[in-house]
Amino acid sequence: MFLADGSVISKEPLGPDADRRLRHELAILSRLSGLPGIAQLAAAPARPGAILLADVGGVSLGGTALPWRPVDLIALALSLGRAVAGMHQRGVMHTDISPTNILVSDKTREPWLIDFALATTFVQTRPDLTPTEIVGTLPYLAPELTGRTGRAVDQRADLYALGATLYETATGKPPFGAGDPLQLVHDHLARVPVPPAEVNPAIPGSLSAIIMHLLEKEPDNRYQTAEGLIHDLVRVREGSAEHLHIGERDFPLRLRPPSRIVGRDSEIDALAAAFEASKVGNCPGLLVGGAPGVGKTSLIEQLRPLVAASGGWFVSGKFDQYRRDLEFDGVHQAFRALGRLLLALPEDELAEVRGRILRALGHGAGLATAVTPELATLLRVEPERGDPLTAEARAQRNSLEILRAVASRERPVVFVVDDLQWAGRTPVGFVEMVLGGHEKVDGLLLVSAYREPEADHPLAALISRWQREKTGPARLWLGDLSATSLATLVADMLRMEVDEVAPSPSPSCGAPAATRTRRWSCSTRCGATGCCGPRTRAGSGTRPRCAAQPGRWTCPTCSPRGSRRCRRRPAACWSS
């Protein structure tokens, strides 16, 4: 399409949810309006069912001659870094940065990020969200986006993808090639790519180190922001990278808890041992209890990479305190997730699993398909309501038989139900059936997280009976973290040494979630009390730059009820 002021690209989403995807991408592009290096909506009359984009005239980065010369690669990396920085400042994650989604202008050689169909806002991608399905392009996918690490997803996933893209531009191929999908997932999780400078000796060592830093597996260990990347690239471009300290001006956009679990080594070992024992039917499951915010869910998520490495499945569901309908039933949610995983199997494996489930359920298959849509698609059996008087017992038995048919030593299943203290009678009965010790299922580990239930709740009676009879599953009770562990947690958040951080007295001391919003003191030379925020780190050290204006001030992410801006914030602290 051509207009008076230039050509326009028309993008028309297809498929059953095309309208939703169209509205989503239009909203994202409107949010990014005016940013350099980002595809822009064309100033043209609206066209139903299409997105009209200004045509910058170019080809995809993947269609250019690779590898690029170092001087051009540095310019490209700087332009992309600035585009990503602007995008993140407006609260948007691309989630699919790759050479295919970068246009290089024919005239200016400037890059433009395109295709925001998979983009999300920071509001949509909450810090506690972990993916259960792979989203993005595999050769450039951050480990946390594979759904197999238990790590939260944030804007640092874009920086990994940018690193993989720059790696290909520097060497002519992605970090791990573009072969078998399962092998690629494994490589992103476990393998370290050959440094670009070793593949292409023309690449300067400092630039190679920057790309490798972008490709760190742990989000905490790679660049935290695009601004930090830009600073290092400018040093390389200006030839002042001889003594470059990678990430010296790289400060997080906001304080966040570390990706790793702190102070729970023995509990993590207990979970791993339970998982290994479950493969041979010696451990049907365990209960993980503790007060709110103590880290039960985060601890259980540490099983996810172990399950992935064993070729198994990790599914979870969470009960709601105020809703008792089926969609808020944690067991139901986990079975739906399991059904989606089964439906993604190759047809021959799917047929085999379908046969095993049908044989296990017998005449009860119709009852299972009546409540779980994914099972209805999988089993191809007409749903039936059954006898209301026996429906509860049959539902519990059917659930167990499905897991018995699916789980195996070769492909174990970890089935997680969270907030069990809010479950109804039927799901608690299912948990009792699995964890009571009378049913042996090779390859199944049921993990239930709970806090102390009300006295009249069925879970309270069940736990009391297990304790009285000295039966039931193993239990892990999470207490508060020690002072040393809390100091480690906060030091990781503030990117400081442990001995520079000391906790202030607080009634919430010991709960990891509460620690993220408490006030802590930094024992530094300047004597400042409160949080000397992440932007105060400079050079290769971690000392705050508050000496010019010492005094008390508080960062909103560390104070109990911090305002949106720091109170009595020394201006010098924000300079970099």
N, C-alpha and C positions, 0 to 999 in steps of 0.2 A: 504494500500500500504506500502511495506517495502523497505527501502534503506539500504545501508551498515552501515550508522551511525544512524539508528533508523527508526521508523515508521512515516508515513506521513498521515495526515487527508486530504481527498479530499472533498471540499465543492462545490456543483454544484447548483447554483441558477436556479430556474424554473420560468416559466411564460413568458408572451409576452415581458416583458422588462428585461429579464434575462441578456442580454448582457450589457445593461446600468448599471444594479446593480453590475454585475461582475467587470466592469471597475472601477466603483466608489469605491467598497470595496478594490480592488487591489491598487488603488491610495492612499487610507487612510492608508492601512497597510504598504505600501512603505514609507509613510511619518513618520510612527511610528517605523520604523525598528531599532532594537537594544535596545528598551526600556524594562527594566525589568517589568514583570507583564503584558505585552501586548502580545497577540497572534502574532507569527512571521511567516512570509512566509518561507516555506521550501526551502532549497538549493537543488532543484530538477528540472529536465527538465519540462518546461511548458506543461500543459495539456489543450487542447482546451475546453472551457466551464467550467473550474473548477478553484478553488483557492486551492493551496496545502499549508497546514499549518504544521509546526513542531508539533508533538504529544508530549505533556508534560506528558501524562499518568495520567489521573485523572477523577474525576466525577464532575458534577455541584455542586455548593454550595447548591442548593436546594435539592440535593440528599443525602446530608450528614445528620447525626443525629443532630437534633436541639432540644434545644438550645445548643450553644457552652459554654464551660467553660470560665469565664471572662479572664483568662490569655491568652487563645488561641484566644478569640475574639479581644483582644487588638492587638495581633500580626497580626491577619487578617486585622484589620482596618488600621494599620500602613502600611502594604504591599499594600493594595488597595489605600490608600491615596497617597502613593508614585507613584503608577502606574497612578493614575488620575492626579497628579501634572505633571508628565512627559508628559502625553498626552496633557494637556492644554498648557504646555510650547511650544509644537509644533503646537499649534493652532487648535486642534481637540476637538470637543465635541462628546461624545459617544451617548447621548440622549436616551439610552435604558439600563442603568445599572440595573441589577436585579440578583437574585440568579441563574437564568437559564443561564445567560450570564457571569458567573464566574466559571472557572474550578479550582478545588483544586487538586494539585499534590498529587498522592498517596505516593510518596517518601518523599517530603520535606514539604508538607502541605502548600506550597506557592500558592497564588491565581493568576489566569491569566484571564484578561479581554478578552472576545471573542465576535464575531458577531458584526462587524462594518458596517453592511448593512445600518443602519439608521444614521450613524455618519455624522457629517458635520464639515466643517472648519469654523473658525471665520469669514472668508471672506464671506462665504455663509450665515451665520447667523448674519446679520448686527444688530447693536444695535436698529434700528428702526423697526425691523421685529417682528410682532406678528403673531402667528400661527392661522390658521382658521380651521385646521383639527388636530385631536388628533394623535400624533406620539409617540409610546413607549408602555410600558406595564403598564396597568392601576394601579395595586396595588402599583407601585413604581414611579408614574408619578408626576413631579413637578406641582404645581398649574398653573404656567404660560404656561405649555405645553398643558393644556386642551383647550386653545384658548378662555377662558371665563374670563380672568382677565384684558385684555388690557395691560398687562405687556410685556416688551421686553424679549426675550429669550437669555440667554448667558450661560457660563460655570457653573453658579451657579445652573442650573437645574440638572446637573450631581451630584452635591453635595447633593441635596435633594434626588435623587434616591439612592445615596450611603447611606444616612441616613436611608431610608426605608429598604434597604437591610440589614444593620447592625441591625436595629430594629428586623427584622425577625430572624436574626442569634442569637440575644440576648434573644428573647422571644419565638421563635418557630412559629410565625405567623406575617404577614405583619401588618403595623400600623392600617389598617382599614379592614382587612380581604381580601377576594377575591370574593365578591358576585356580586350583580347587578351593571352593568357598570355605570348607572346614579347615583346610590347611592355612588359609589366610587368617581366619579367626585365631587359630593357634599361634600363628606368627606374631600377630599384633599383641597377643597376651604374653608371649614367652620369649620370642627371639629379639635380639638386638641387631638392627641392620648394619651392614658394612658402612663405615663413615663415607660420605660423598667424596672426600679428598682422596680416599684409597681407590674408589672406583674411577674417578676422574681427577688425575693429579693437577689439572689446571685450576681446580677449586681451592681458594685460600683456606688454610687450616682454621682460621677464625670463623669464616663463613660456614665451613663444615661443622664446626662445634656448635654454632647457633642452630643449624638445622637439626643436629642430633639432640640438642636441648629441647627443641619443639617436640621431638619424638619420644620423650621420656614416657614410660608406661604409666607411672603414678602421676596423676594430675598435680599433686603437691610438688613434684620434682621438676615439672616443665615450666615454661613461661606462664606466669599468672595473668598477664595482660598483654595486649598488642602494643601498648605504649612501651613496656619494657623491651620488647623485641625491636621496636623502632629505634630506641636509644642505642642498642648494640649494633644494629645495622648502620646507623649513621657513623659510629666509630669506625666500622670496617670501611665504609665508603671514603671516609676522610683519611684513611691510612693511619689511624691512631689506635689500632687494635692490638699492638704488640703486648701491652699489659692489660688486655681486656679481661675483666672479671664478669663472666656470663651472668646476666640478670642483676647487675649492680644497681640498676634503677627500676627494677621490676617490682612493683608494689600492688597487692591485690586490690580489686575494685571495692571489696568489702571484706571485713573479717569473716572467716569461715572456719569451722572445725576441721582438723586434719582428716584426710581420707582414711588413714590407718586408725585402728582401734588402739586406744592407750590403756594400759593397766589391766587388761583382761587376758593375759597370755594363758593362764591355767584354764580359764573357761573356754577359750578357743581350742586348746588341746583336747578338752573334754568333748566338745562338739565334733571335732575331727575323729576322735576315737569312736564315738557313737555312730558316726556315719560309716566307718570301716566295719564296725560290728554288724550294722544293719544289713550289709550286703549278703551275709550268710544267715540272716534271720535271728541273730542273737541280741538285737536291740531294736524293738519296734518303734521306740521314740523316747522323747523326754520332754519335761516341762521346764520352761525358762521363766522364772518369776522375778519380780522386783518392783520397786516403787516407780511411779511415772517419771520418765525422763532419765532413767538410770542406764539406758542403752540396750534394752532387750532386742529390739528389732535390728539395730545395727550389728549386734553380736551375731544374731542368726544369719544375717546376710553374708557373714564370713564363710558360710558353707557354700555359697554360690560358685566360686571358682573351683572348689574341690569337686563339686558335682559335675561341673562342665568338663574338668580334666578327666573324669571317669566316664564321660559319655552319657551321663544321666540327665535327669530333668529336675528342675527346681521350680515349684509352683507355690503360690501363696495367696492367702485371702485374709481379710481383716473384718472383724465384727464392728458394728456401730452401736454406740451407747444408747441412742434414742430410736433407732429404726430396727424393726424385727422382720421386715418383709424379705423375700428371698434374695433380692439383689444386694442386700447388705449382710447376707449370711457368708461368713468367711469360708466355710467348707464349700458352699456353692460356688463362690468366686474361684477358689483353687481348682475345683473340678472343671470349670469353664476354661481356665487357663490350660489345664492339662489337655482338654479336648482340642484346643487350638494347636497345641504342639503335635498332637497325634494327626490332625488333619494336614499338617505340613509335611508328613512323612512321604517318601516315594510310594507309588501305588502298590508295589509288591509288599513292602513292609506294612503299609496301611491295611491291606487285605488280611495279612497274617494277624495283626493286632485286633482287627474287627472280629475275626473268627474266634480268637481267644476270649474276647469280652462276651460275645454272644453265647459261647459255651458256658462261661462262668455264670452269666445271669439267667440263662434258661428262659422261663416264662416271665421273669421279672424285667426283661429288657424294655418293655413298653413303659413301665413305671419310671425307669431311668431317663428315657428320652422325653418323657412328659415334662421334666423340670429343667433339663440341661439342653439348650438348643444345639450345642456343638456335638453332643452325643447323638442327638437325633440325626444330624447330618452324617456322622460317622457310621452309625449302626444301621441306618436305613430301615428302622422299625417304627411302625405306627405307635404313637404315644397312647397310653391308657391311664386312667385315673386310679383304678384299683379300689380295694375296700378301704374306706376311711379308718376303720377300726384297726387295721393292720398296717396302714401306710407308713407309720413312723418306724416300726421295726423292720419293714421291708426296705425302706430307704436306707437305713443304717447298714443292713446286710448287703444291699446292692453296692453301696459305696465301697465297702471293704472288698467285695468280689472284683470290682473294677480295678482297684489298686493291685489286687493279687494277680490279675490277668496282665497288667501293664508292667509292673515292677519286676526286675530280675537282677541277678548278680552282675550281668553284663551291662544292663541299663538301669541303674538304681533310680528311685524317685524319692526326693525330699519334699514332703507335703507339709506346708507351714500354715498354721492358723494363728492369727494375732488377735490380741485382746479377747481371749477366751472367756474372761469374766463377764462379758456382755452377750455371750452366746445363749441361745434358747435350749430347751430340753433335748431336742432331736440331735443337734450337732454335738452337744456334750455326751449324749449317749453313743454317738459314733466314735468320739475320742476315747471313751471308756472301752469300747469294743476293741479298738486297735491297741491301746496302751495297757489294757488290763493284764496282758501276759498270756492270754489263752489262745491267741491267734498268731501264728508264725507266718510271716510273709517275707521271703527272701528279697532283699533289695529295697525295702520300704523303710523310711525313717519319717515318722510323724513328729513334728516339733510344734509345741503349743506355747505361746507366750501369754502371760497373764499377770495381773496384779491381784492383790488380795480381794476376793469377791465378797459381796454382801453375805451375811450369815445365812439367809434363806435362799441363796442361789444354788442351783444343782451342782455347780462346780465345787462350792464350798463343802457340800456333803460328800462329794466324790473324793476330794483330797483328804478329808477327815477320815473317811473309811479306809483309804489306802494307807494312811499313816497308822491307823489303829491296827490294821491287819498286817502291817509291814509288807505290803505288796505294791503293785503299780510300778510306774516307770521311774527312771532316775530323774532327779530334780536338780536344776541349777538355780540358785537364788543369788541375784546380783545385788550386792550392797554398794555403798558409796565408794568412790575412788579414794585412794590414799592421797595425802597431801603431795607426795612426790609425783604421783600420776597426774594429779590436777595441775601441778606446776608444769609438767611435760606437755599436757594438753594446751595450756595457755601459751607456753613458749612456742609451740608449733604454730598456733594461731597468729602470734605477733612476730614470728620469724626471729626469735631471740634465743639466747642460751638459757638453759633451765635455771642456772644460778642467778640470772638477772630478774627472775619473776618470783614474787611472793604473794600468796593469797591474802586478801583482806578478810577479816572475820565476817561470816555470813551464815544465816541459818540454812541456806541451801547448799552449803559446802559439801561436795562429794558427788553430786548428781551431774553427769556430763552435760545434759541439756540445759540445766540451770547455769552451769559455769559459763556457757556462751553469752549469757546476758548479765553476768555479775560484774561488779567493779573489782579490778585487780590493780595492784600497785607494781610499778616497775622500779626495781632497786637499781638506779642508774646514778651516774656521777652528778647529773644535774639536779637530782632530788625531786624530780617531778612525780606527783602522785596521780594515779588514774591510769588511763591508757595512752601511752605515747603512740599514736596510731601508726598503721603500716606505712603510710607515706613518709614517716620520719626516718626510715632506714635509708642510709646513704652509703655509697662506696661499698667496700667489701665487708664492712662491719655491721653491727646491729645496734649501735648506740643511738639513742634518740637525739634529735637536734633541737633540744629544748633549752640548751644552756643560755641562749641569748635572752630568753624570757621565761625564767623558771617560775613555776607556780602550779596551782592545782587546776586541772581541767579534766574533762571526761569525754570519752568517745561514745557515741550513742549505741554502738553495737556491744559495748562492754559495761555500760551502766545499767542499773536495774530498770529504770524507766527513762532511758535517754531520749532526748528530743531528736529531731531529724538532723540537727547540726550540733557540733561540739560546743559546750559552754566554756567561755573564757579560753578559746582556742588561740594559742600563740601563733601569730602569722608565720613566724619563721619555721614552724614545724611542717608547714604544708609546702614549703619550697623544695624543689629537687633540682 
